[in-house]
Amino acid sequence: MSDLPAVLARFSLAGRRVLVTGASRGIGRALAKGLAEAGAAVALAARTRTDLESAVAELREAGSSAFAVELDVSSVEGCRQGVAAAVQALGGLDVLINNAGVEEVRPALEIDEALWDRIVDTNLKGAFFCAQAAARHMPAGSAIVNLCSLTSGVGVPTAVPYGSSKTGLLGMTRALAAEWAPLGIRVNGIAPGYFRTAMTEGFYQDAAWERSMLQRIPMQRFGQLDDLVGTAIFLSSGASGYVTGECLFVDGGFMASI
């Protein structure tokens, strides 16, 4: 890394110890891979270790330092134990990527308490208690990145619990940024636009929906997982050392054009 120009070296994650939740597939797996390629040692977390084996093996084969950690964000104790396991595996913690989340579309009049609790407990409560557990181990200069959503900024029909959780996550991002700035911990968010993942696959089975949505995206394409990696590296690195309490929408211009 010493051969890099000084400005590029600021984006390096060499020596940084990173925990990514929900890392067995989709956005979490892509971010873990990108952060590892930027030099970080990465703990990949999910509810079951077996789901992480192929992702960890892929990173290790590429020469990265990677570890599998069991972490259930729907449980406060699961958050604490998972973060502690990551700290032990990595020898410390500098970056938390709060990515784990669930979604289920349902008309508002049909939402029951069980669905509300499952989504909000995972996406918001779990993110907070992972952040709280992580902050207790983080030195000054650390960073937390929360995966927000377009629904952090706009209302989407049939996604009331999800939108509520992600709007709350944006508020949490700002509040923690203000509170933890004196500790040297920066807290920011990334709000992906429309990305095709296992969680969102159902939408893309509707050709009419695809055509309609593409017309609302100025860049005229859906996001690819690699489109999120650069933003995550920026917010995890020294290059964003004076950025906190912000949420970057990575959406092809969707929010700028509605």
C-alpha positions in Angstrom: 0.0 0.0 0.0 3.0 2.3 0.5 3.3 2.5 -3.3 -0.1 4.1 -3.7 -0.4 7.8 -4.2 -1.3 9.5 -0.9 -4.9 10.3 -2.0 -5.6 6.7 -3.0 -4.0 5.3 0.2 -6.7 7.1 2.1 -9.2 4.7 0.6 -7.2 1.6 1.7 -8.6 -0.6 4.4 -5.4 -2.3 5.1 -5.2 -3.1 8.8 -9.0 -2.4 9.3 -11.0 -5.1 11.0 -14.6 -5.3 9.6 -17.8 -7.1 10.6 -20.5 -7.5 8.0 -23.9 -8.8 9.1 -26.1 -10.7 6.7 -23.0 -11.6 4.7 -23.9 -15.1 3.4 -25.5 -13.8 0.2 -26.6 -10.7 -1.8 -25.5 -7.2 -0.7 -23.7 -8.4 2.4 -21.6 -10.9 0.6 -20.7 -8.5 -2.1 -19.7 -5.8 0.4 -17.6 -8.3 2.4 -15.8 -9.3 -0.8 -15.2 -5.7 -1.8 -14.0 -4.6 1.7 -11.6 -7.6 1.8 -10.2 -6.6 -1.7 -9.6 -3.2 -0.3 -7.3 -4.8 2.4 -9.6 -5.4 5.4 -9.8 -8.4 7.5 -13.4 -9.4 7.5 -15.8 -11.3 9.8 -18.8 -12.5 7.8 -21.9 -12.9 10.0 -25.2 -14.8 9.5 -27.5 -16.9 11.6 -25.8 -20.1 10.7 -22.1 -20.7 10.1 -22.8 -23.2 7.3 -24.4 -20.5 5.2 -21.1 -18.6 5.3 -18.7 -21.3 4.4 -18.5 -20.7 0.6 -18.2 -17.0 1.1 -15.4 -17.3 3.6 -13.6 -19.9 1.4 -13.8 -17.6 -1.6 -12.2 -14.7 0.3 -9.5 -16.9 1.7 -8.6 -18.4 -1.7 -8.1 -14.9 -2.9 -5.6 -14.3 -0.1 -7.9 -12.3 2.3 -8.3 -12.8 6.0 -11.9 -13.9 6.5 -13.8 -15.5 9.4 -17.3 -16.9 9.8 -19.4 -15.7 12.7 -22.8 -16.9 13.9 -24.9 -13.8 14.6 -28.7 -13.6 14.9 -29.7 -9.9 14.8 -33.3 -10.7 15.9 -31.9 -11.4 19.4 -30.2 -8.8 21.6 -28.1 -11.5 23.1 -27.4 -12.8 19.7 -26.1 -9.4 18.6 -23.8 -9.2 21.7 -22.4 -12.7 21.3 -21.9 -12.4 17.6 -20.1 -9.1 17.9 -17.9 -10.5 20.7 -17.1 -13.5 18.5 -16.1 -11.2 15.7 -13.9 -9.1 17.9 -12.1 -12.3 19.1 -11.6 -13.6 15.6 -10.4 -10.3 14.2 -8.4 -9.2 17.3 -10.5 -6.0 17.5 -13.1 -4.1 15.5 -12.8 -0.9 13.4 -15.9 -1.1 11.1 -19.4 -2.5 11.4 -21.5 -2.9 8.3 -25.1 -3.3 9.5 -26.6 -5.1 6.5 -28.8 -7.9 7.8 -32.5 -7.4 7.0 -35.8 -8.9 6.0 -38.7 -7.8 4.0 -42.2 -9.0 3.2 -44.7 -7.1 1.2 -48.3 -7.1 2.5 -51.2 -4.6 2.4 -51.3 -2.5 5.5 -54.7 -3.7 6.6 -53.4 -7.3 6.6 -50.3 -6.8 8.7 -50.3 -8.6 12.0 -48.1 -8.2 15.0 -45.9 -11.1 14.2 -44.9 -9.7 10.8 -44.3 -6.2 12.2 -42.1 -7.6 15.0 -40.1 -9.8 12.7 -39.2 -7.0 10.3 -38.7 -4.2 12.8 -36.8 -6.3 15.3 -34.4 -7.5 12.6 -33.9 -4.3 10.6 -34.0 -1.7 13.3 -33.7 -3.2 16.8 -31.0 -5.7 15.6 -29.0 -2.9 13.9 -29.0 -0.8 17.1 -27.9 -3.6 19.4 -25.2 -4.7 17.0 -24.0 -1.1 16.8 -24.1 -0.7 20.6 -22.1 -3.9 21.1 -19.6 -2.9 18.4 -19.1 0.6 19.8 -18.0 -0.8 23.1 -15.0 -2.4 21.3 -14.2 0.3 18.8 -11.2 2.6 19.0 -11.4 6.3 17.8 -11.4 6.4 14.1 -13.9 3.6 13.7 -16.9 3.6 11.4 -20.4 2.1 11.4 -22.3 1.9 8.1 -26.0 1.1 8.2 -27.8 -0.3 5.1 -30.8 2.0 4.8 -33.2 1.9 1.8 -35.2 4.0 -0.7 -38.0 3.6 1.9 -35.9 5.6 4.3 -36.9 8.6 2.2 -40.1 7.7 0.4 -43.3 5.7 1.2 -43.8 2.5 -0.7 -47.3 0.8 -0.7 -47.4 -2.7 0.9 -44.0 -2.1 2.6 -45.1 -0.3 5.8 -43.1 -2.4 8.4 -40.1 -2.4 6.2 -40.3 1.3 5.4 -40.9 2.1 9.1 -37.8 0.1 10.1 -35.6 1.7 7.4 -36.8 5.2 8.2 -36.1 4.5 11.8 -32.6 3.2 10.8 -31.9 6.6 9.1 -33.0 8.4 12.3 -30.8 6.1 14.4 -27.9 6.8 12.0 -28.1 10.5 12.6 -28.6 10.2 16.4 -25.7 7.8 16.9 -23.5 10.0 14.7 -24.2 13.0 16.9 -23.8 11.0 20.2 -20.7 9.0 19.2 -18.7 11.7 17.4 -16.8 12.6 20.6 -15.8 8.9 20.8 -14.3 9.1 17.3 -16.9 6.7 15.9 -18.5 7.9 12.6 -22.0 6.5 11.7 -23.3 6.8 8.2 -25.8 5.1 5.9 -26.1 3.7 2.4 -29.5 3.5 0.8 -29.5 1.2 -2.2 -32.0 1.7 -4.9 -33.5 -1.2 -6.9 -31.0 -4.1 -6.8 -31.9 -7.6 -7.8 -31.2 -9.9 -4.8 -32.8 -13.1 -3.4 -34.9 -10.9 -1.1 -36.2 -8.7 -4.0 -36.4 -11.4 -6.7 -40.2 -11.5 -6.6 -40.5 -8.0 -8.0 -38.4 -8.8 -11.0 -40.7 -11.7 -12.0 -43.3 -9.0 -13.0 -42.3 -7.6 -16.5 -44.7 -4.7 -16.2 -43.2 -3.7 -12.9 -39.7 -3.8 -14.4 -40.6 -1.6 -17.3 -42.4 0.9 -15.1 -39.6 1.1 -12.6 -36.9 1.5 -15.3 -38.7 4.5 -16.6 -38.4 6.1 -13.1 -34.6 5.5 -12.9 -32.7 8.2 -14.8 -29.7 5.9 -15.5 -32.2 3.4 -17.0 -30.9 0.3 -15.3 -31.2 -1.5 -12.0 -28.3 -1.6 -9.6 -25.6 -4.2 -9.7 -24.0 -5.4 -6.4 -20.6 -3.9 -7.3 -22.3 -0.5 -7.5 -22.4 -0.5 -3.7 -18.8 -1.5 -3.0 -17.1 1.8 -3.6 -19.5 3.7 -1.4 -18.9 1.2 1.4 -15.2 1.4 1.0 -15.4 5.2 1.1 -17.5 5.3 4.3 -15.3 2.7 6.0 -12.0 4.4 5.2 -10.1 7.4 6.2 -11.2 9.1 3.0 -14.5 9.9 4.7 -12.9 11.0 8.0 -15.1 14.1 8.3 -18.3 12.5 7.1 -20.8 11.4 9.7 -24.6 11.3 10.1 -25.1 11.1 6.3 -26.9 8.6 4.1 -25.8 8.2 0.5 -28.5 7.0 -1.9 -27.0 4.7 -4.5 -30.0 4.5 -6.8 -29.2 5.6 -10.3 -30.8 9.0 -9.7 -34.2 7.7 -8.5 -34.5 10.0 -5.5 -33.2 13.0 -7.5 -35.9 12.7 -10.1 -39.2 11.9 -8.3 
